[in-house]
Amino acid sequence: MKPVIVVHGGAGRIFKDREEGARSGVTRAALKGYSILKEGGNALDAVEEAVTSMEDDPHFNAGYGSVLNEKGEVEMDAIIMDGKNLASGAVSAVKCIANPIKLARLVMEKTEHMLLTDHGASLFAKAMGVPEIPGEKLISERSRERWSKNLEPDSNPHEFKKDPGTVGAVAIDNEGNVACATSTGGLTNKLVGRVGDSACIGSGGYADNHVGAISTTGHGESMMKVVLARLILYHMEQGMSPVDAADTALNYMKTRVGGLGGVIVVSNSGGWAARFSTKQMSWATVKDDQLQYGIYTGEIHTSSVIESK
């Protein structure tokens, strides 16, 4: 099996001055993940590395650069899943952790549980030796600015919810194993303790070697209502291609509950898709040593992996 990785940097509205940063961020993440696959590494390591790269990039709403809740704090959610045995680990409402995706993997591999939240996740992180950092170090200048603007009397909170949220990756390795990873800071000015789709198996992501892997982005509450990631895999099980399955599920979510979002997909045969119903979604993929990426519908830039290094 030839390895494939697909990443996204969030579906929503990407301002012009941030487009280039979003493009370079997703291509860098995809190339990092692909280098692991190319060297014979597994899909799980590849998606973790790709998402970690985007958690460290302030252009994305995950890790450093996460949006702030109503109290001006960062609360993050993340999930990772192994398609080989359906093992999964997730964390929600975590604070003071640089890379929630790494903590999610520890939940999967070091506990009998699938999801740890808030204080419990913090205690587990300490037990695992995960370094705690001051919460302020996760707050970018832009996130603080957006939060402040949303507190103004004439602000429109719904406008801010159109901003891109969530990063994710899906991959298939040389052995035919698939994996997914998703991480987010959630919604700007969300209620304290709000958890969206990103920590929920079947909504924020799903991976099954029998079918493929999905990572989602967009309006979390809508995705949870339709269990978007698993819905796409269901359509693929019925014989749909990754593109058709993604479009069908996104259209259902839009017509049924009025939700917009985006998804990345890789099938167990190496087919892939990056589809969205929002205005934009930054995405990148590497397959056969060829890098492709874009932000707008129909936008596809192509280059070789060698040229991109």
N, C-alpha and C positions, 0 to 999 in steps of 0.2 A: 504493500500500500504506500502510495506517495503521500507524504505529510502535507497537511493544509492547516492554516490558521486564519481566522477572521476576527477582527476586533471592532468595537464601536466606542465612540467617546460621548455618546448621549444624543438622543433625539429631541428636537425642539427648535429654538431660534438661536442661531449663532451670529453675533454681531460681526460686521465687516472687519473691525480691527482685531478680532479674535480668530478669524477664519484660518489664517496661515498657521497660527499656533496649534489650532485643533488638527489641521492636516498633518503637520510635522509630528504632533504627539501620537496620533494613531499609527502613522507609518513607523515611527520609532518603536512603538510597542509591538507591532506586528513582526517587525524584523527581529526584535529580541526573542520573541516567542518562537519564531521560525528557526532561529539559529540553534535552539535547543532541539527542535524536531530533526533538523538536518544532521545533527551529530548523533542521532539515534536515541535522543531523550524521549520521555513520555509526554502524552498530551496534558496530563495534570500539571506537570512542571511548566510546560509551555504557557498554559493559560494563566497560571499564577504569576509567572514572570511578566507577561504582557500587562496584566491588570496592575501589578505592583508599579510598573513603569508609569501608568496613567494616574495611579494614586499619588505619585510623587510629583506630578505635573499640575501646576495651579490653573492650567487651562480647563481642567475637568472638575466636575462636581463629585469628587471622591478623594478620600485622604486629605492631603494638603490642598486647599481650595474648595473644600466642601462648603455648601451653603449653611446658613445659621438658622437655628430654630427661633421661636418667639422670644426667648430669653437671651439671644445672641450667642448661643453655644453650638458647637459641632456635635452632632449625633449621627453615627454612621452605621450602615447595614451592609452585609456582604454574604455571599454564598459561593461554594465551590462543590462540584459534583463529578464523580468518577463513573463513566459509562460502563466500565467493566463489571462492576458489582453493585451499582446504584448507591454506593456510599456517598454521603453528603455531609457537609458541615456548614454552619451558618452562625453569624453573630448579628445582633441588632442593638440599636441605641448605644453603641460603644463610643467612648470618649478617650482622648489622650493616648490613642494608638495610631502610629504613623501608617500602618498597613493592615487594615481590617481583613483583607483577603488571606493574609498569612495566619491570622488568628482563626479564621474560619477553617482553614485546612487543619490546624491543630485540633480543633473541635472534632473534625471528622476522623482524625487518625489517633488521637490520644484519649477520647472519651467514648462512652457508649451512647452518647446523645447526638442530636443533629443540630440543635439550635440553643445557643446561650445568649442571654440578654443583659444589658445594662450592668448592674453591680456584679452579678454572677459572672458575666463575661470578663469583667475587670479582675476579679479574684482569680479566675482561671488563667488570664494572661500573666499575672504576677507569678502564679505557680509554675508556669511554663518558661519563666525567665524573659518574657517579652518586655522590652523596655517601655516605660511610661514616659510620655513627654508632656510638657505643659500644653493645655488646650489651646492657648493663644498661638502656638507654633503651627497649628493646623489652619489658622484663619488667614486667608489672603486679604489684601487690601480691597480687592473687588468684592469679595463676599461681605466684608464689613460695610462697604458702601451700599450694596444692594439691600442689606438688612436695614440699614438706617433709612434709606429712601422709602422702604415699605412701611415704616412707622409714621411717615408724614400723613397728615389728615387727608390730603387729596390723592393719596397713592391708590393704585389698583392692584391688589394682591394677585388677581388672576393673570395679569400681564407677566408677573414674575414667574408664574408656574409654567409659562411657555419656554422658559430657559432650559437648556439641555441638562438633564440629570442622568447620572449613572454611567459607569464604564463597564465594558465586558469583553470576554473573549471566548471563542470556541475553537477546538482543534481536533484533528485526527492524526495519530502518529503512525510510524512504520508498521506497528503491530495491528493496526486497525482499531485501536482503542480511542474513544472520544471522551472529551471532558468539556466542562463549561465553568466559567467564573464570572461573577457580577459583583460590583461594589458601588456604593453611592453615599452621598451626603443627604439625600432626600429632597424635600421641598423647602424653598425659602420661607422662613417665618412659620414653619409647621409647629403644631402643638408639641410641647415637651412629651417625649415618649412615643411619638407617632412612628410606626413602622410600616414601610411600604412593601412592594412586591419583592424587592431585591434579596431579602432574607428568606423568602418563602419558596420552598421547593415546588416546582411546577408553574410558578408565576414568574419569578425573576430569572429562572434558569432551569434547565433539565438536561440530563445526558444519559443516553442508553445506547450501548454498542449495537443493539438490534436495529436501531433506527438512525440516531444521530444526536446532535447537541444543539442547544439554543441558549442565547442570552438576550434578555429583553431590556428595553429602556422606554421611558415615557411616563404617562400618568399611572402611578402605582396602583391606586385604588381600582381603576378600570381593569388593569391587567389581572388583579387578584380576583375580580368578579368573574372573569372568563377563563382563568387559569391559563394564560396565554401561551407560555412555553410548552406546556404539555398538549395544548390544543393543536399547536403546529405539528408536533410529532404525531399526533393522532391522524392528521390529514396526510402526513407522509406515509404512515402505516397503511392508509387506504390507497396509496399509489401515486399521490401528488409529488411533484418535484419540490425541492426546497423553496424556489421562488413562488410557485403557485400556492403552496401550503402557507407560506408567510403572508402573502397578499390576502388569501381567503380569511385567515384568522384576524389580521389587522382590520379588514373590512367588517368582519362580524363584530369586533370590539367597538368599532366606530358607530355602526348602525344600531347595535343592541344597547350600549351604555354610553355612547357619545365620547369614547376615549380615543386619544391619539397616542401613537408611540412608534417604536421601531424595533427591529429584531435582526440578529445575525444567526445564521444557520449553517451547519455542516452536516452532510449526510454520511452514513457509514460506508458509502461508496466514493466519498471525496467530493461530491457536489456541494456547492455553497450558495448562500444568498445573503444580501444586506438590503433590507427593505424597510421603508418607513412611510407613515401617513402624515407626519409632521412636515413643516417646511424644509427642515434640514436634519441630517444626521451625519456626523463624521464617522467614517469607517475605513478600514484597510484590510487587505487580504494578501497572503503570499501562497502561491501554488506553483509547482514546477519552476521554482526560482524566479518567478515573475511577481512583482509587486503591483497591486492595483489599489487605488484609493479615491475617495471623493467626499463631497458634502451635500451637494444638491442632487435632486432627482435627475438621473441621466448623465451625471458627471462622473467620468471614469478616467483617471490618469494611469498610465501604465509605464513601468520601467523594469529593468532587470534588477535582481537583488545586488549584483556586483556594482551596478551604476549607483545604487541607492546608498552604498556604504561610504 
